[in-house]
């Protein structure tokens, strides 16, 4: 039964990643925003909401501090060119990379 209710992404968030719920162990979603790193040419995911539809756990913003590294920024395993399909870097901003 849990498998039928958990794999849904909220859909209204810029980017989401699947995550295991720390409360019930079901599949859940970590949602947030993305940006290109300032020091490294990678896509950075910044989570700001966690939603588990199986147990109804919802965590936002400063509540992440109680769950260890669940709310930490993470590098996505995709180049900015591939991740942002129609994105073109500002040549002045990224000159020399």
Order of alpha helices (4+ residues) and beta strands (2+ residues): alpha-beta-beta-beta-beta-beta-alpha
